[in-house]
Amino acid sequence: MPDSATPRKMTETELVSFFDEAVNNGYIYNLYQPKINQVTGRMIGAEALMRLKHPLYGMQMPSDFIPVFEKNDLVFSADLVVCENVCKFLRKCLDHGIPLVPVSVNMSRYDVYNHDYVEQVECIRKEYDIPAQYIHIEITESSAIGGMELMTEVIDKFHELGFKVEMDDFGSGYSSLNVLKDLNVDVMKLDMNFLTGDIGGRGGAIISSVVQMAKWLNTPVIAEGIETNEQADYMKSIGCNYIQGYLYSKPVEEDEFIEKLKKLDHERLTASTELVYSIKSGRFWDPQSIDTLLFNHMVGPACIFTLKGKKIEFVRVNDKYIKEIGMNLTAKEMLGLDLLDSLDEQNGKKLIDALNKAILTEEEVGCEVWRTVCSKICGEEKVLVRSDIRMIGRADDQFLFYAMVRNITAERKLFDEIADSEKKFRMASENNNTYAWEYEISTHRMRPCFRCMRDLGVPPLVENYPQPLFDNGLFPPECYDMYMDWMRQLEEGVEHLEAVIPLTPDRIPFRVMYTTELDENGRPLKAYGSATQVIDDANGK
């Protein structure tokens, strides 16, 4: 913008007449705002944001020019400009070896009414040869209201083409639960207007509930608009680790975003499986409450029980709990039981200790006990039950607990079988003179097996691998160039390497093999190495 220019808000007429010039001369451009996992500090993606700058009147606010574009049927073309800018950017990164994260572009409801937006986006993607996994489509909740059938069709088309779809501003509309139920989105972005004012108030309770519902749907959640540490800490406390906002980064121009891509480690956006929802006991007695609804229909196997003295009685069980425990028991039969009657002395003590710990810490406590379950139909059977228990109420010497449970009898039997197989494998490995290790490609860290540490003196963690093993003579110097070339190939994603190399100070020949683990984007994560001594069949050694 020239120095003599006076920034001012453009009128609707000026914006409309300026539109073609803006498209043709790059006055519509992108800023990029990272999406961060606040637990690891790694980048999981970014959002491309449309910006408009007039050569005389300067920057225009999105809240001023986007409604004008929508009103005059120009936003479709503007959104395609943003999409093409993203594809150009991703193409540049791919050509220059810059590590990528998925970038999301915003789709307006005006893009799909009377326009072939999906086809145009796919055409642009193909033109720049960008893998669909690197482009996410953001739709707003409000855009779905009143056009659910059309929006469902659009999302299905994007999924068929390999794109992921994010729902932006979830919670800002009037039909959030309906939208969540009917639209098959891959990611939810929360409207942080709920967290204005008192974070611990009603807005915080709504946010917490939404995060938990998303977890039950196995849908990742991103909190957008995080500006303070207090907001970030609250989101982390309710199990939402993915955030976007000024606390970590404002929207930045392309060159600055490239520097962030180079400096920050990256990771995939995944669904969280941690359940952190804490239920208030009083609401369980209201049959119309949301907690009752969630308890009966949306959570996994769960029960409510009381502890008084050394007597444990069920108060409520849901249908999933009955199925999980099995034995064709009815809810009525279970509610008449004292849980301690189904436990022997040792397991009863384990459960009482766990309950006392839950009372003392007021935190969730895990406990595994063997129970003897009896029913008139199936007789008697021992089952191993894993419970995650939290105290949710107390009155004098009586305590109320909520527990999520799993019948892990089959898992324990399988675990024991695997442990037995692993023991046999380790014995065979000892006799087979095989060594194994894990190599983190990005950090050049190697973690050896027990035999490597015991027989060869390799430390538990080798930094700057493999240089230290050449320095101490474990690897022969004549193999240095070849082995370093292997490390380079692993970084490039070669999936398998194999050769016979003389190892140890005695230069014993070993067959060394590497297998590479790749992420969903085809980038190498780890390499698993092994070295098996080559046996001379003629001499038997």
Secondary structure, 3 states (H helix, E strand, C coil): CCCCCCCCCCCHHHHHHHHHHHHHHCCEEEEEEEEEECCCCEEEEEEEEEEEEECCCEEECHHHHHHHHHHCCCHHHHHHHHHHHHHHHHHHHHHCCCCCCCEEEEECHHHHCCCCHHHHHHHHHHHHCCCHHHEEEEEEHHHHCCCHHHHHHHHHHHHHCCCEEEEEEECCCCCHHHHHHHCCCCEEEEEHHHHCCCCCCHHHHHHHHHHHHHHHCCCCEEEECCCCHHHHHHHHHCCCCEEECCCCCCCECHHHHHHHHHHCCECCCCCCCCCCCCCCHHHHHCCCCHHHHHHHHHCCCEEEEEEECCEEEEEEECHHHHHHHCCCCCHHHHHCCEHHHHCCHHHHHHHHHHHHHHHHHCCCEEEEEEEEEEECCCEEEEEEEEEEEEEEEEECCEEEEEEEEEECHHHHHHHHHHHHHHHHHHHHHHHHCEEEEEEECCCCEEEECHHHHHHHCCCCCECCCCHHHHHCCCCCHHHHHHHHHHHHHHHCCCCEEEEEEEECCCCEEEEEEEEEEECCCCCEEEEEEEEEECCCCCCCC
